[in-house]
Amino acid sequence: MTDNVNTTATPVEDRTLPGVCYALYFIGLTHGLTTIIGLIIAYASRDQAGPKMYSHYTYLIRTFWISLAGFAVGGALLLVGVPLSLILVGVPMVMAGGLIVGLAWVYMVVRLILGVIYLARDEEYPRPYAIVA
């Protein structure tokens, strides 16, 4: 008696390079340089990736650009607000800039943690183009 069971497994995609990108992004939270290296790797590897890893690379790329926008806005407010705080006009700008930079940092950390969770489960990131996780 033979059982004709179709046991075709789904192809396993290599998670090493997206994992390296996530690690570089985490390290880059302190100084930024390794985040740029991770971004370059994500851009270079995205087109050759399968659908699961493609979603992670897209998610990493969007995380970089959205976070950079937050850091740029907050940094600009700080840059303008610090000199103006000498005459007390810039104090609200400094406070707003610091808040925006802090929120951009937390936003990036949360997105990276969510991405690593999906990568560890070997799952496609469900909404890589979403702005909010």
NUROVO-592905 format. One record per residue: residue in one letter; x, y, z of N, C-alpha, C in turn. Coordinates in pm, whole numbers, padded with zeros to 5 digits, always signed. Example, Ala and Ser with C-alpha at 12.3 -4.5 7.8 and 13.67 -1.06 7.14 Angstrom:
<nodes>
A+01319-00569+00780+01230-00450+00780+01320-00330+00780 S+01285-00225+00708+01367-00106+00714+01290+00003+00787 
</nodes>
This chain:
<nodes>
M+00084-00116+00000+00000+00000+00000+00090+00124+00000 T+00072+00208-00095+00151+00330-00103+00059+00450-00095 D+00106+00548-00024+00030+00672-00014+00092+00774-00107 N+00013+00829-00192+00061+00934-00282+00032+01069-00218 V+00121+01110-00133+00106+01238-00065+00203+01335-00129 N+00151+01447-00169+00235+01550-00230+00305+01625-00118 T+00435+01613-00111+00511+01675-00003+00604+01784-00057 T+00554+01864-00146+00636+01973-00197+00642+02083-00092 A+00761+02111-00050+00780+02213+00053+00795+02349-00014 T+00754+02450+00058+00774+02585+00006+00923+02617+00014 P+00974+02688-00083+01117+02718-00081+01153+02807+00038 V+01265+02778+00097+01312+02855+00212+01403+02966+00160 E+01372+03087+00200+01454+03200+00160+01559+03226+00267 D+01676+03267+00223+01785+03294+00315+01755+03423+00393 R+01755+03412+00525+01725+03527+00610+01850+03595+00662 T+01967+03549+00619+02091+03602+00675+02109+03750+00644 L+02100+03786+00517+02126+03924+00478+02024+04023+00535 P+01894+03993+00534+01802+04085+00603+01832+04095+00753 G+01874+03984+00813+01912+03989+00955+02032+04078+00978 V+02127+04074+00887+02244+04162+00896+02200+04308+00883 C+02107+04334+00791+02057+04471+00774+01988+04520+00901 Y+01904+04436+00961+01840+04476+01087+01945+04504+01194 A+02047+04419+01204+02153+04440+01303+02227+04571+01277 L+02257+04599+01151+02325+04725+01118+02239+04845+01152 Y+02109+04834+01131+02018+04943+01167+02018+04964+01319 F+02014+04853+01396+02016+04866+01541+02145+04931+01589 I+02258+04888+01534+02386+04948+01571+02388+05095+01531 G+02328+05126+01418+02325+05263+01369+02241+05358+01451 L+02162+05307+01543+02084+05395+01629+02172+05484+01715 T+02297+05444+01734+02387+05524+01817+02469+05624+01736 H+02498+05592+01609+02581+05685+01532+02540+05701+01386 G+02463+05613+01329+02408+05631+01196+02483+05572+01079 L+02614+05556+01089+02691+05509+00974+02652+05369+00931 T+02636+05278+01025+02602+05141+00987+02460+05131+00931 T+02375+05226+00967+02241+05228+00910+02248+05254+00760 I+02337+05342+00719+02355+05370+00577+02409+05247+00505 I+02499+05174+00569+02551+05050+00510+02437+04949+00495 G+02352+04937+00597+02236+04849+00589+02140+04890+00478 L+02123+05021+00460+02037+05071+00353+02092+05033+00216 I+02222+05046+00198+02285+05010+00071+02267+04861+00044 I+02287+04779+00146+02268+04634+00130+02123+04603+00094 A+02028+04671+00160+01886+04646+00132+01852+04684-00012 Y+01901+04798-00058+01875+04838-00197+01938+04740-00295 A+02061+04695-00266+02132+04606-00358+02071+04466-00361 S+02013+04422-00252+01964+04284-00242+01816+04268-00271 R+01742+04376-00272+01596+04367-00281+01549+04302-00411 D+01609+04335-00523+01559+04283-00651+01583+04134-00669 Q+01686+04078-00605+01714+03935-00617+01640+03852-00512 A+01573+03916-00421+01509+03845-00309+01375+03786-00351 G+01336+03682-00279+01203+03625-00297+01099+03715-00231 P+00972+03679-00239+00867+03768-00188+00876+03798-00038 K+00914+03699+00042+00924+03723+00187+01032+03825+00218 M+01151+03800+00167+01263+03887+00198+01250+04021+00127 Y+01184+04023+00012+01158+04150-00058+01078+04243+00033 S+00979+04186+00103+00898+04269+00193+00983+04324+00307 H+01079+04246+00355+01166+04295+00463+01260+04404+00413 Y+01317+04385+00294+01404+04489+00239+01327+04619+00216 T+01207+04607+00162+01123+04726+00140+01092+04794+00272 Y+01061+04714+00372+01031+04766+00506+01152+04839+00564 L+01271+04781+00548+01393+04845+00598+01420+04977+00527 I+01402+04978+00396+01427+05100+00319+01330+05210+00362 R+01203+05175+00375+01104+05275+00416+01127+05322+00560 T+01170+05231+00646+01202+05269+00783+01312+05374+00785 F+01414+05355+00702+01524+05451+00697+01474+05589+00655 W+01401+05595+00543+01362+05725+00490+01260+05796+00579 I+01166+05724+00636+01068+05787+00724+01135+05837+00851 S+01225+05757+00907+01297+05800+01027+01387+05918+00997 L+01453+05915+00881+01540+06027+00844+01461+06156+00833 A+01340+06149+00781+01256+06268+00773+01227+06323+00913 G+01196+06235+01006+01171+06280+01143+01295+06340+01207 F+01411+06274+01187+01536+06327+01241+01570+06462+01178 A+01543+06478+01049+01575+06604+00980+01488+06718+01031 V+01359+06694+01046+01270+06799+01096+01307+06836+01239 G+01326+06736+01323+01364+06763+01462+01500+06830+01471 G+01595+06784+01390+01728+06845+01390+01726+06989+01343 A+01644+07019+01243+01633+07157+01194+01576+07248+01302 L+01475+07199+01373+01419+07279+01483+01523+07302+01592 L+01601+07200+01622+01706+07217+01722+01813+07314+01675 L+01851+07301+01548+01955+07387+01492+01915+07534+01496 V+01790+07562+01467+01742+07700+01469+01708+07743+01612 G+01654+07652+01690+01606+07688+01822+01713+07712+01926 V+01825+07641+01917+01931+07657+02018+01986+07799+02019 P+02027+07855+01905+02075+07994+01911+01966+08093+01954 L+01844+08068+01910+01735+08158+01948+01696+08145+02095 S+01734+08035+02157+01699+08019+02299+01777+08114+02388 L+01883+08173+02335+01957+08273+02412+01871+08394+02441 I+01776+08422+02354+01684+08533+02379+01544+08481+02414 L+01538+08355+02454+01418+08286+02501+01310+08264+02396 V+01334+08303+02273+01236+08282+02167+01242+08137+02119 G+01360+08076+02123+01377+07944+02066+01350+07828+02160 V+01314+07855+02284+01292+07746+02379+01183+07650+02331 P+01069+07698+02282+00969+07603+02231+01021+07523+02111 M+01104+07586+02028+01161+07514+01914+01254+07403+01961 V+01333+07430+02061+01424+07328+02115+01344+07214+02174 M+01240+07247+02247+01157+07142+02307+01088+07059+02198 A+01033+07124+02097+00966+07052+01989+01066+06968+01909 G+01183+07025+01882+01285+06951+01808+01333+06829+01883 G+01356+06845+02013+01397+06731+02094+01291+06623+02099 L+01166+06665+02109+01055+06569+02111+01044+06494+01979 I+01057+06565+01868+01047+06502+01736+01163+06405+01714 V+01284+06444+01751+01399+06353+01737+01378+06229+01823 G+01332+06248+01946+01306+06134+02034+01199+06041+01980 L+01093+06099+01926+00986+06017+01868+01033+05944+01743 A+01117+06008+01663+01171+05941+01544+01258+05823+01584 W+01334+05839+01692+01420+05730+01741+01334+05614+01790 V+01232+05643+01869+01142+05538+01919+01069+05471+01803 Y+01025+05549+01706+00958+05496+01587+01048+05396+01516 M+01174+05431+01499+01268+05342+01431+01290+05214+01512 V+01305+05226+01642+01326+05108+01727+01206+05014+01718 V+01086+05068+01728+00965+04985+01723+00955+04914+01589 R+00979+04986+01480+00972+04923+01347+01078+04814+01332 L+01197+04837+01384+01302+04735+01374+01266+04611+01456 I+01213+04630+01575+01174+04515+01657+01064+04435+01588 L+00965+04503+01533+00858+04432+01461+00913+04356+01340 G+01005+04417+01267+01064+04351+01152+01143+04227+01191 V+01219+04236+01300+01297+04121+01346+01205+04009+01391 I+01094+04043+01454+00998+03940+01496+00945+03863+01376 Y+00904+03935+01272+00854+03867+01151+00964+03789+01082 L+01086+03842+01081+01197+03770+01019+01229+03642+01095 A+01226+03649+01229+01255+03530+01310+01148+03422+01290 R+01025+03463+01263+00917+03367+01236+00921+03317+01092 D+01012+03371+01013+01024+03338+00870+00895+03373+00797 E+00841+03491+00830+00718+03538+00767+00745+03665+00687 E+00664+03682+00586+00669+03806+00509+00617+03919+00597 Y+00677+04039+00585+00621+04150+00660+00489+04188+00595 P+00379+04193+00672+00246+04205+00611+00221+04335+00535 R+00270+04446+00586+00244+04575+00520+00373+04656+00512 P+00463+04621+00422+00593+04690+00420+00584+04836+00377 Y+00477+04876+00311+00464+05015+00266+00391+05104+00365 A+00345+05048+00476+00271+05126+00575+00365+05220+00649 I+00316+05337+00681+00397+05433+00756+00396+05397+00904 V+00280+05361+00955+00270+05320+01094+00267+05168+01098 A+00372+05112+01154+00394+04967+01167+00286+04889+01100 
</nodes>
